[in-house]
Amino acid sequence: MKSNSIPAKFPIPWANNAGAGYINPIPVASQIGIRNGAASLTDGFPPLNFLPTGAGGVPPFGQDMNGIIKQMTAWLQWASAGGPIAYDATFQTAIGGYPNGALVASVTIPGLWWLCTVDDNTSNPDTGGAGWRRFSASGGLIATRVISATGTYTPSPGTQAIQVTVVGAGGAGGGVVALNTSEFKTGGGGGGGGYGKSRLTSGFSSVAVTIGAGGVGVAGGLGGQGGTTSFGGFISVTGGTGGTFGGNFSIPSVTAGGQGGVPSGANLIQSPGQTGGYGVGFFGTDMVSGIGGSSIIGAGANPFVSGTGPGGTATGPGGGGSGAAAIGVSTALAGGNGAAGLIIVEEYA
């Protein structure tokens, strides 16, 4: 057969505008003994239609002919239009289960398709039934899961492989101690969380996940370290360390930023987090606290410039907090907090 041998499509079903008196919906059950001569999906046209009328036969009903041809051509029109056929539990029961190779649309998720991989399949794919492989309109990507809390990861039904991104938490910025009126100080920025990415094809049916907490700023002290984020035993990524605090001196000063977190175990990409920025002060009006270090997917907090105030809190995943800055303030100030880590799981059929 040639590709140009496609027959004409049905723009409308047969007997589309037939009045109610000229078309019968065809029942499944036999009509023998109920309505003599009436057709059904069980019998087709019954034996009476094949006997001469002189021998007690009954002519076929034209309404039955219109009814069955309309039902068939309505489905041909739907198929010609590329209409999807969704999973149907009632139909599944009637046919004894879907056959191997059947492709049906999800009832609950638009754009998602299920491929049956066994014969006589009576399970429901939308509720995790066995014997189905999941497809999506996005080229094999089933779903993207963003995990921001410690717990257990369970893949979506039909997931054959996953790509996991893990980011450690950011460290906090350094604080500054209480000052005399002539003193000026700045804290270093917290380090950004490390980053790791892996592709996994097995062993991920139930994985414990830990999300590292952001480092916490301490008034007058070293910024707290960000926590470690891990995806089971596959990937572990440490958080950034805290920035150095500004001490008690009034001469020009430099305070170091925290180191970026370090990944281990990733099989695609591994990258340390960015080191936090230095806090620098030469004169009271010429000073900048340390900028927070960034992770690959989250920026660190902006520095405090030429003034007095606590460090900024990072908001992007794995970003470090910035250092505090002060001119002649008698109260110790804290650096900004780092942002928590994050895990992103991309699921593929």
C-alpha positions as CSV (number, residue, x, y, z in Angstrom):
1,M,0.0,0.0,0.0
2,K,1.2,3.5,-0.8
3,S,1.2,6.4,1.5
4,N,-1.1,8.3,-0.9
5,S,-3.7,5.5,-0.9
6,I,-5.5,6.8,2.1
7,P,-9.2,6.8,1.6
8,A,-11.5,9.8,1.9
9,K,-12.3,10.7,5.5
10,F,-15.7,10.9,7.0
11,P,-16.3,14.6,7.7
12,I,-19.6,13.6,9.4
13,P,-20.8,10.2,10.6
14,W,-23.3,8.2,8.4
15,A,-26.9,9.3,9.0
16,N,-25.7,12.3,11.0
17,N,-28.9,14.2,10.6
18,A,-31.3,11.3,10.5
19,G,-34.4,11.9,12.7
20,A,-35.1,9.8,15.7
21,G,-37.6,7.7,13.7
22,Y,-34.9,6.8,11.1
23,I,-32.1,5.6,13.3
24,N,-31.8,3.1,16.2
25,P,-28.9,3.0,18.8
26,I,-27.8,-0.6,18.6
27,P,-27.9,-2.5,21.9
28,V,-25.4,-5.0,23.1
29,A,-27.9,-7.6,24.2
30,S,-29.8,-9.9,21.8
31,Q,-33.2,-8.6,20.9
32,I,-34.6,-12.0,20.0
33,G,-37.9,-12.5,21.9
34,I,-37.9,-8.8,22.8
35,R,-38.3,-7.1,19.5
36,N,-38.5,-9.6,16.6
37,G,-36.2,-8.8,13.8
38,A,-34.2,-6.1,15.6
39,A,-30.4,-6.1,15.4
40,S,-28.0,-6.1,18.3
41,L,-24.2,-6.2,18.8
42,T,-24.6,-9.8,20.0
43,D,-26.5,-11.2,17.0
44,G,-26.0,-8.6,14.3
45,F,-29.1,-9.0,12.2
46,P,-31.0,-11.9,13.7
47,P,-32.1,-15.2,11.9
48,L,-35.6,-13.8,11.2
49,N,-34.1,-11.2,8.9
50,F,-32.8,-14.0,6.7
51,L,-36.1,-15.9,6.2
52,P,-38.5,-15.0,3.4
53,T,-41.5,-13.1,4.7
54,G,-43.8,-15.8,3.5
55,A,-42.0,-18.2,5.8
56,G,-42.4,-15.9,8.8
57,G,-39.3,-13.8,8.2
58,V,-39.0,-10.1,9.2
59,P,-37.2,-7.6,7.0
60,P,-34.3,-5.8,8.6
61,F,-35.0,-2.4,10.1
62,G,-33.5,0.5,8.1
63,Q,-33.1,2.3,11.4
64,D,-30.8,-0.5,12.6
65,M,-28.7,-0.2,9.4
66,N,-28.4,3.5,10.0
67,G,-27.6,3.0,13.7
68,I,-24.8,0.5,13.2
69,I,-23.2,2.4,10.3
70,K,-23.4,5.7,12.2
71,Q,-21.7,4.1,15.2
72,M,-18.9,2.7,13.1
73,T,-18.4,5.9,11.0
74,A,-18.4,8.1,14.1
75,W,-15.4,6.2,15.4
76,L,-13.7,6.4,11.9
77,Q,-14.3,10.2,12.0
78,W,-12.7,10.3,15.5
79,A,-9.7,8.3,14.4
80,S,-9.3,10.4,11.2
81,A,-9.2,13.5,13.4
82,G,-6.5,12.1,15.6
83,G,-8.8,11.9,18.6
84,P,-7.2,10.3,21.7
85,I,-8.7,7.2,23.2
86,A,-8.6,7.3,26.9
87,Y,-8.3,4.5,29.4
88,D,-11.8,3.1,30.1
89,A,-12.3,0.7,33.0
90,T,-15.7,-0.4,31.9
91,F,-14.5,-1.2,28.4
92,Q,-11.4,-2.9,29.9
93,T,-13.7,-5.3,31.8
94,A,-15.9,-6.0,28.8
95,I,-12.9,-7.1,26.6
96,G,-11.1,-9.0,29.4
97,G,-8.3,-6.6,29.7
98,Y,-6.2,-4.4,27.3
99,P,-3.8,-6.3,25.0
100,N,0.0,-5.9,24.8
101,G,0.8,-2.9,22.8
102,A,-2.4,-0.9,23.4
103,L,-1.9,2.8,23.8
104,V,-4.4,4.8,25.8
105,A,-4.5,8.4,27.1
106,S,-4.5,9.1,30.8
107,V,-7.9,10.1,32.2
108,T,-6.3,12.3,34.9
109,I,-3.2,13.9,33.3
110,P,-3.6,15.7,30.0
111,G,-0.9,14.9,27.5
112,L,0.1,11.6,29.3
113,W,-0.1,8.3,27.5
114,W,0.1,4.7,28.7
115,L,1.5,1.8,26.7
116,C,0.3,-1.7,27.8
117,T,3.2,-4.2,28.1
118,V,1.2,-7.4,28.8
119,D,-1.9,-9.1,27.5
120,D,-5.2,-9.2,29.3
121,N,-4.3,-6.2,31.5
122,T,-7.1,-5.3,33.9
123,S,-5.1,-2.9,36.0
124,N,-5.6,0.9,36.0
125,P,-2.5,2.8,34.9
126,D,-3.6,6.1,36.4
127,T,-3.5,4.5,39.9
128,G,-0.2,2.7,39.6
129,G,-1.5,-0.5,38.0
130,A,1.1,-3.0,36.7
131,G,1.9,-3.8,33.1
132,W,1.9,-0.2,31.8
133,R,4.7,2.0,30.6
134,R,4.3,5.7,30.9
135,F,4.8,8.2,28.0
136,S,4.3,12.0,27.8
137,A,3.9,14.6,25.2
138,S,7.2,16.1,26.3
139,G,9.4,13.5,24.6
140,G,9.8,11.0,27.4
141,L,9.9,13.4,30.3
142,I,7.2,12.3,32.7
143,A,7.5,14.9,35.4
144,T,9.9,17.1,37.3
145,R,9.8,16.8,41.0
146,V,11.2,19.6,43.2
147,I,12.0,18.3,46.7
148,S,12.6,20.9,49.4
149,A,12.0,18.8,52.6
150,T,13.7,15.8,54.1
151,G,11.8,12.6,53.5
152,T,11.5,9.7,51.0
153,Y,11.4,9.9,47.2
154,T,9.2,7.4,45.4
155,P,9.1,7.6,41.6
156,S,6.0,8.1,39.6
157,P,4.5,4.9,38.0
158,G,6.2,4.0,34.8
159,T,9.5,5.8,35.5
160,Q,12.4,4.0,33.9
161,A,15.2,6.5,34.6
162,I,15.8,9.6,36.6
163,Q,18.1,12.6,36.4
164,V,18.8,14.0,39.9
165,T,20.2,17.4,40.8
166,V,21.4,17.9,44.3
167,V,22.4,21.3,45.9
168,G,23.9,21.8,49.3
169,A,22.8,24.6,51.6
170,G,24.5,28.0,51.7
171,G,26.6,29.2,54.6
172,A,25.8,32.3,56.7
173,G,27.6,35.5,56.4
174,G,30.0,36.6,59.1
175,G,28.8,39.0,61.8
176,V,30.5,42.0,63.5
177,V,31.3,42.5,67.1
178,A,30.2,45.5,69.2
179,L,32.2,48.6,68.2
180,N,33.5,51.8,69.7
181,T,32.3,55.0,68.0
182,S,35.4,55.2,65.8
183,E,35.4,51.6,64.6
184,F,34.1,50.1,61.4
185,K,33.9,46.4,60.6
186,T,32.5,44.1,57.9
187,G,31.9,40.3,57.8
188,G,32.7,37.9,55.0
189,G,30.0,36.3,52.9
190,G,28.9,32.7,53.4
191,G,30.0,30.0,50.9
192,G,27.5,28.7,48.3
193,G,26.3,25.1,48.4
194,G,27.9,22.5,46.1
195,Y,26.2,20.9,43.1
196,G,26.0,17.4,41.7
197,K,23.9,15.8,39.0
198,S,23.5,12.1,38.2
199,R,21.4,9.9,35.8
200,L,20.1,6.7,37.4
201,T,18.5,3.7,35.7
202,S,18.0,1.4,38.7
203,G,17.8,1.3,42.5
204,F,15.7,4.4,43.0
205,S,12.3,2.8,43.9
206,S,12.5,4.3,47.4
207,V,15.2,6.7,48.3
208,A,15.8,8.6,51.5
209,V,16.5,12.3,50.8
210,T,18.0,14.9,53.2
211,I,17.7,18.6,52.5
212,G,20.5,20.6,54.1
213,A,19.4,23.6,56.2
214,G,20.9,27.0,55.5
215,G,23.6,28.3,57.8
216,V,22.5,30.7,60.5
217,G,24.1,34.0,61.2
218,V,25.6,34.7,64.6
219,A,25.8,38.2,66.2
220,G,29.5,39.1,66.5
221,G,30.6,35.6,65.3
222,L,31.5,33.3,62.5
223,G,28.6,32.5,60.2
224,G,27.1,29.0,60.5
225,Q,27.8,26.3,58.0
226,G,25.1,25.1,55.5
227,G,23.9,21.6,55.9
228,T,24.5,18.6,53.6
229,T,22.0,17.6,51.0
230,S,21.9,14.0,49.9
231,F,19.9,11.6,47.7
232,G,20.3,8.3,49.4
233,G,23.7,6.9,48.9
234,F,23.9,8.2,45.3
235,I,24.9,11.8,45.8
236,S,26.0,13.8,48.8
237,V,26.7,17.6,48.7
238,T,28.0,19.6,51.6
239,G,26.9,23.1,52.4
240,G,29.1,26.2,52.2
241,T,31.0,27.3,55.3
242,G,30.3,30.5,57.2
243,G,32.0,33.9,56.5
244,T,34.6,35.3,58.9
245,F,33.3,37.8,61.4
246,G,34.6,41.4,61.7
247,G,36.7,41.8,64.9
248,N,37.7,44.6,67.2
249,F,40.0,46.9,65.3
250,S,39.7,50.3,63.6
251,I,42.4,50.0,61.1
252,P,41.7,48.9,57.5
253,S,40.3,45.4,57.5
254,V,39.6,42.4,55.3
255,T,37.5,39.4,56.4
256,A,37.4,36.2,54.4
257,G,34.3,34.6,52.9
258,G,33.3,31.0,53.5
259,Q,34.3,28.1,51.2
260,G,31.8,26.6,48.8
261,G,30.3,23.2,49.5
262,V,31.7,20.0,47.8
263,P,29.8,17.3,46.0
264,S,30.5,13.6,45.9
265,G,29.1,10.6,44.0
266,A,27.6,12.4,41.0
267,N,28.1,10.7,37.6
268,L,27.3,13.6,35.3
269,I,28.4,16.9,36.8
270,Q,30.1,17.9,40.0
271,S,30.9,21.4,41.0
272,P,31.8,23.1,44.2
273,G,29.8,26.1,45.5
274,Q,31.2,29.6,45.0
275,T,33.4,31.1,47.8
276,G,31.8,33.9,49.7
277,G,33.1,37.4,49.1
278,Y,35.6,39.3,51.3
279,G,34.4,41.9,53.6
280,V,36.5,45.0,53.1
281,G,36.8,48.2,55.1
282,F,39.3,51.0,54.6
283,F,37.4,54.0,56.0
284,G,34.0,54.3,57.5
285,T,32.5,55.5,54.3
286,D,34.5,53.1,52.0
287,M,33.4,49.6,53.1
288,V,31.6,46.6,51.7
289,S,30.5,43.5,53.5
290,G,31.2,40.1,51.8
291,I,28.7,39.0,49.1
292,G,27.2,35.6,49.6
293,G,28.6,32.8,47.5
294,S,26.3,31.3,44.8
295,S,25.4,27.7,44.1
296,I,24.9,26.8,40.4
297,I,21.1,27.3,40.7
298,G,20.9,29.9,43.5
299,A,22.5,33.3,43.9
300,G,24.0,34.5,47.2
301,A,22.8,37.6,49.1
302,N,23.9,41.0,48.1
303,P,26.5,42.8,50.2
304,F,25.9,45.7,52.6
305,V,27.6,48.8,51.2
306,S,28.8,51.9,53.1
307,G,26.6,51.8,56.2
308,T,25.5,49.7,59.1
309,G,23.3,46.7,59.2
310,P,23.0,42.9,59.5
311,G,23.9,40.7,56.5
312,G,21.4,39.8,53.8
313,T,19.6,36.5,53.8
314,A,20.0,34.4,50.7
315,T,16.8,33.2,48.9
316,G,18.1,31.2,45.9
317,P,18.7,27.4,46.7
318,G,22.1,26.9,48.2
319,G,23.0,30.6,48.2
320,G,25.2,32.0,50.9
321,G,24.2,34.9,53.2
322,S,26.2,38.2,53.0
323,G,28.3,39.6,55.9
324,A,27.2,42.3,58.3
325,A,28.7,45.8,58.3
326,A,28.9,48.5,61.0
327,I,30.3,51.9,61.7
328,G,30.6,52.7,65.4
329,V,27.7,50.5,66.6
330,S,27.8,49.3,70.2
331,T,25.7,46.2,69.5
332,A,27.0,43.1,67.8
333,L,25.3,42.3,64.4
334,A,24.8,38.9,62.7
335,G,25.6,38.0,59.1
336,G,22.7,36.9,56.8
337,N,21.4,33.3,56.8
338,G,22.2,31.0,54.0
339,A,19.5,29.3,51.9
340,A,18.5,25.7,52.2
341,G,19.6,23.1,49.8
342,L,17.3,21.5,47.1
343,I,16.8,18.3,45.1
344,I,15.3,18.2,41.6
345,V,14.3,14.9,40.1
346,E,13.4,14.6,36.4
347,E,11.6,11.4,35.7
348,Y,11.7,9.7,32.3
349,A,9.7,6.8,30.7
